[in-house]
Amino acid sequence: MSEENFLADRFEAERSGLRAVAYRMLGSLAEAEDAVQETWLKLSRTDVSEVKNLGAWLTTVVGRVCLDMLRSRTSRREDPLPEQDGPVRLPDPVVTQLGRVDPEREVLVADAVGIALMVVLETLSPAERLAFVLHDMFDVPFDEIAAILGRTTVSTRQLASRARRRVQGATPAADMDNARKRDVVDAFLTASRGGDFEALLAILDPAVVARSDGGTLVPSIVRRGASDVASQAIAFARFAANAHLALVNGTPGVVSFAEGRALSVMSFTIRDGRIIGLDILTDPDRLAALGLTV
């Protein structure tokens, strides 16, 4: 086997893990794939004869590529950091059919990387996000992350610690039992379809927060409180009329269709059997790019 074919085989063995790193770093499936391809190009142009651990080397390379992409995104002021009730840009959801085993998608959302966590990651600075993702999610040593950032190991530890506090403070504790969560999502759909306001109030936490991202054509909306969210769910009952349960980032969610075209993807954060968070992607361009089918 030629060296080029050997490297190609090794890279393919690492590809799904690299996509998982890039997805957590970028929140975009398309950009994550671009970052992985850029990592392959760098590998193909590099003499790795003295690299002792190719997997670790590739992880740091894809991390550096993602860092550059995040910094470029920030400098162009794309995807502004979400404020309390300001513009919201939800990350791309990873959607899987219930009961279907998709190993690549399972790797993407392993370790409970839900939409709510991804939204919080969007609020971190590029350096904080890199330090947190590589160390806390992929066990990359701080000295290797420090080399990517051009910082000392001590300051890199501080970056990760600051990011960890922000993530823990902003990510609500949630139920982990998918069967119970599916029952709650089913109840939400039934109440929405039936216009049952009281039933919706019963499964919505009083302090529930619903965020929607409609892209460039439809303003993003943040709604707070069970009454407001329940009223909105009834007003948009048409989304529930042809809605299907699916796994959204590994947890029960909903995909709504009209004439075979995806209208929305809904992700739920559930605690103690009640919905405390709803994240709804309705951006038609991004939904089309996901290639969802009934």
C-alpha positions as CSV (number, residue, x, y, z in Angstrom):
1,M,0.0,0.0,0.0
2,S,1.4,3.4,-0.9
3,E,1.9,6.1,1.7
4,E,-0.8,8.2,0.2
5,N,-3.4,5.4,0.4
6,F,-2.3,4.5,3.9
7,L,-2.8,8.2,5.0
8,A,-6.2,8.2,3.2
9,D,-7.3,5.1,5.1
10,R,-6.1,6.5,8.4
11,F,-7.9,9.7,7.8
12,E,-11.2,8.0,6.9
13,A,-10.9,6.1,10.2
14,E,-10.7,9.5,12.0
15,R,-13.2,11.4,9.9
16,S,-16.3,10.9,12.0
17,G,-14.5,12.0,15.2
18,L,-13.1,15.1,13.4
19,R,-16.6,16.0,12.2
20,A,-17.7,15.8,15.8
21,V,-15.0,18.2,16.9
22,A,-15.8,20.6,14.1
23,Y,-19.5,20.5,14.7
24,R,-19.1,21.4,18.3
25,M,-16.7,24.2,17.3
26,L,-18.8,25.7,14.5
27,G,-22.4,24.7,15.0
28,S,-22.8,24.2,11.3
29,L,-22.8,20.9,9.5
30,A,-21.7,22.4,6.2
31,E,-18.8,24.3,7.8
32,A,-17.8,21.3,9.8
33,E,-17.5,19.3,6.6
34,D,-15.4,22.1,5.1
35,A,-13.1,22.1,8.2
36,V,-12.6,18.3,7.9
37,Q,-11.7,18.7,4.2
38,E,-9.3,21.4,5.0
39,T,-7.7,19.1,7.6
40,W,-7.3,16.4,4.9
41,L,-5.6,18.9,2.6
42,K,-3.1,19.8,5.4
43,L,-2.5,16.2,6.1
44,S,-1.8,15.4,2.4
45,R,0.8,18.2,2.3
46,T,2.6,17.3,5.5
47,D,5.4,14.9,6.3
48,V,3.9,13.0,9.2
49,S,6.8,10.5,9.5
50,E,7.6,11.8,13.0
51,V,4.0,12.2,14.2
52,K,3.6,9.7,17.0
53,N,-0.2,9.9,17.4
54,L,-1.9,10.7,14.1
55,G,-5.4,10.9,15.7
56,A,-4.3,13.5,18.2
57,W,-2.4,15.4,15.5
58,L,-5.5,15.5,13.3
59,T,-7.7,16.7,16.2
60,T,-5.4,19.7,16.9
61,V,-5.3,20.5,13.2
62,V,-9.1,20.5,12.8
63,G,-9.3,22.6,16.0
64,R,-6.9,25.2,14.5
65,V,-8.9,25.3,11.3
66,C,-12.1,25.8,13.2
67,L,-10.5,28.5,15.3
68,D,-9.5,30.4,12.1
69,M,-13.1,30.0,10.8
70,L,-14.6,31.3,14.0
71,R,-12.3,34.3,14.1
72,S,-13.1,35.1,10.5
73,R,-16.8,34.8,11.3
74,T,-16.4,37.1,14.2
75,S,-14.4,39.7,12.3
76,R,-17.1,39.9,9.6
77,R,-19.7,40.2,12.4
78,E,-21.7,37.3,11.1
79,D,-23.8,35.3,13.5
80,P,-23.8,37.8,16.4
81,L,-23.7,36.5,19.9
82,P,-27.3,36.0,21.1
83,E,-28.4,38.5,23.7
84,Q,-31.1,37.8,26.3
85,D,-33.9,38.7,23.9
86,G,-31.9,39.7,20.9
87,P,-31.2,37.9,17.6
88,V,-30.9,34.2,17.8
89,R,-29.0,31.9,15.5
90,L,-29.6,28.3,16.3
91,P,-27.0,25.7,15.4
92,D,-27.7,23.2,12.7
93,P,-29.7,20.3,14.3
94,V,-28.6,16.7,13.8
95,V,-31.9,14.9,12.9
96,T,-32.2,11.1,13.0
97,Q,-35.3,8.9,12.5
98,L,-36.6,7.2,15.7
99,G,-35.4,3.7,15.9
100,R,-32.8,4.1,13.2
101,V,-29.1,3.5,14.0
102,D,-26.8,6.0,12.3
103,P,-23.3,5.6,13.8
104,E,-21.9,8.8,12.2
105,R,-24.7,11.0,13.6
106,E,-24.5,9.3,17.0
107,V,-20.8,10.3,17.1
108,L,-21.8,13.9,16.2
109,V,-24.1,14.3,19.2
110,A,-22.4,11.9,21.7
111,D,-22.1,13.2,25.3
112,A,-25.5,14.9,25.3
113,V,-24.5,17.7,22.9
114,G,-28.0,19.0,22.6
115,I,-29.2,22.2,20.9
116,A,-29.4,24.0,24.2
117,L,-25.7,23.4,24.9
118,M,-24.8,24.3,21.3
119,V,-26.6,27.6,21.8
120,V,-24.5,28.4,24.8
121,L,-21.3,27.5,23.0
122,E,-22.2,30.1,20.4
123,T,-21.9,32.8,23.2
124,L,-18.2,31.9,23.9
125,S,-15.3,33.7,22.3
126,P,-13.4,31.6,19.7
127,A,-10.5,30.9,22.1
128,E,-12.9,30.0,25.0
129,R,-14.8,27.7,22.7
130,L,-11.7,25.9,21.5
131,A,-10.3,25.5,25.0
132,F,-13.6,24.1,26.3
133,V,-14.4,21.8,23.4
134,L,-11.0,20.3,23.0
135,H,-10.3,19.8,26.7
136,D,-13.6,19.2,28.3
137,M,-15.2,17.2,25.4
138,F,-12.2,15.5,23.8
139,D,-9.6,15.4,26.5
140,V,-6.9,17.2,24.6
141,P,-4.1,18.3,27.0
142,F,-3.9,22.0,27.8
143,D,-0.3,22.3,26.5
144,E,-1.4,21.2,23.1
145,I,-4.4,23.6,23.1
146,A,-2.0,26.4,24.3
147,A,0.2,25.8,21.2
148,I,-2.8,26.3,18.9
149,L,-3.9,29.5,20.7
150,G,-0.4,30.9,21.1
151,R,-0.9,31.2,24.8
152,T,0.6,29.8,27.9
153,T,-0.8,26.6,29.4
154,V,-1.9,28.6,32.5
155,S,-3.9,31.1,30.5
156,T,-5.4,28.3,28.4
157,R,-6.6,26.6,31.6
158,Q,-8.1,29.9,32.7
159,L,-9.9,30.2,29.3
160,A,-11.4,26.7,29.7
161,S,-12.4,27.3,33.3
162,R,-14.2,30.6,32.4
163,A,-16.0,28.8,29.5
164,R,-16.9,25.9,31.8
165,R,-18.5,28.3,34.3
166,R,-20.5,30.0,31.6
167,V,-21.7,26.7,30.1
168,Q,-22.7,25.3,33.5
169,G,-24.4,28.5,34.5
170,A,-26.4,28.7,31.2
171,T,-27.2,25.1,30.5
172,P,-30.2,23.9,32.5
173,A,-30.2,20.5,34.1
174,A,-32.5,18.3,32.1
175,D,-34.1,14.9,32.2
176,M,-32.1,12.1,30.5
177,D,-34.7,9.4,30.0
178,N,-35.6,9.5,26.3
179,A,-38.8,7.4,26.8
180,R,-40.2,9.9,29.3
181,K,-39.1,12.8,27.2
182,R,-40.9,11.3,24.2
183,D,-44.1,11.1,26.3
184,V,-43.8,14.8,27.0
185,V,-43.2,15.7,23.4
186,D,-46.2,13.6,22.4
187,A,-48.4,15.4,24.9
188,F,-47.2,18.7,23.6
189,L,-48.1,17.8,20.0
190,T,-51.5,16.5,21.0
191,A,-52.3,19.6,22.9
192,S,-51.0,21.9,20.1
193,R,-53.1,20.0,17.5
194,G,-56.2,20.2,19.6
195,G,-55.7,23.8,20.6
196,D,-55.8,22.7,24.3
197,F,-54.4,25.7,26.2
198,E,-54.8,24.2,29.6
199,A,-53.1,20.9,28.6
200,L,-50.2,23.0,27.2
201,L,-49.9,24.9,30.5
202,A,-49.7,21.6,32.3
203,I,-46.6,20.4,30.4
204,L,-44.8,23.8,30.1
205,D,-42.7,25.1,32.9
206,P,-43.9,28.5,34.1
207,A,-40.5,29.9,33.1
208,V,-40.2,28.2,29.8
209,V,-38.2,29.9,27.1
210,A,-38.9,29.4,23.3
211,R,-36.4,30.6,20.7
212,S,-37.0,30.5,17.0
213,D,-34.6,31.1,14.2
214,G,-36.3,32.0,10.9
215,G,-33.1,33.1,9.0
216,T,-32.7,36.3,7.1
217,L,-36.4,36.6,6.0
218,V,-38.2,36.0,9.2
219,P,-37.2,37.8,12.4
220,S,-35.9,35.6,15.3
221,I,-38.2,35.5,18.2
222,V,-37.7,34.7,21.9
223,R,-40.8,34.0,24.0
224,R,-40.9,33.6,27.8
225,G,-43.4,32.1,30.1
226,A,-45.9,29.3,29.8
227,S,-48.9,31.4,28.8
228,D,-47.1,33.2,25.9
229,V,-45.5,30.0,24.6
230,A,-48.8,28.0,24.8
231,S,-50.6,30.8,22.9
232,Q,-47.9,30.7,20.2
233,A,-48.1,26.9,20.0
234,I,-51.8,27.1,19.3
235,A,-51.4,29.9,16.8
236,F,-49.0,27.8,14.8
237,A,-51.0,24.6,15.2
238,R,-50.5,24.1,11.4
239,F,-46.9,23.1,12.2
240,A,-48.2,20.3,14.5
241,A,-50.7,19.0,11.9
242,N,-48.1,17.1,9.9
243,A,-45.4,16.8,12.5
244,H,-43.3,13.7,13.1
245,L,-41.3,12.6,16.1
246,A,-37.6,12.3,15.5
247,L,-34.3,12.5,17.4
248,V,-32.9,16.0,17.3
249,N,-29.3,15.9,18.6
250,G,-30.0,12.6,20.2
251,T,-33.2,13.5,22.1
252,P,-36.9,13.4,21.1
253,G,-37.9,16.3,19.0
254,V,-40.3,17.2,16.2
255,V,-39.9,17.8,12.4
256,S,-42.9,19.4,10.7
257,F,-43.6,19.1,7.0
258,A,-45.9,20.6,4.3
259,E,-46.1,19.0,0.9
260,G,-43.0,16.9,1.6
261,R,-40.9,20.0,2.6
262,A,-39.6,20.5,6.1
263,L,-41.2,23.6,7.8
264,S,-39.5,23.4,11.1
265,V,-37.3,21.4,13.5
266,M,-38.1,21.6,17.2
267,S,-35.8,20.7,20.0
268,F,-37.1,20.3,23.6
269,T,-35.3,20.7,26.9
270,I,-37.3,18.9,29.6
271,R,-36.8,18.9,33.3
272,D,-39.0,17.0,35.8
273,G,-41.4,16.1,33.1
274,R,-42.1,19.7,32.0
275,I,-40.7,21.6,29.0
276,I,-38.3,24.3,30.1
277,G,-36.8,25.2,26.7
278,L,-37.9,25.1,23.0
279,D,-35.5,25.7,20.2
280,I,-37.2,26.0,16.8
281,L,-35.5,26.3,13.4
282,T,-37.7,27.6,10.6
283,D,-35.1,29.0,8.3
284,P,-36.1,27.5,4.9
285,D,-32.6,27.7,3.4
286,R,-31.0,25.8,6.3
287,L,-33.8,23.3,6.5
288,A,-33.5,22.6,2.8
289,A,-29.8,22.0,3.2
290,L,-30.5,19.3,5.9
291,G,-32.3,17.2,3.2
292,L,-35.0,16.1,5.6
293,T,-37.8,13.8,4.3
294,V,-41.0,12.5,5.8
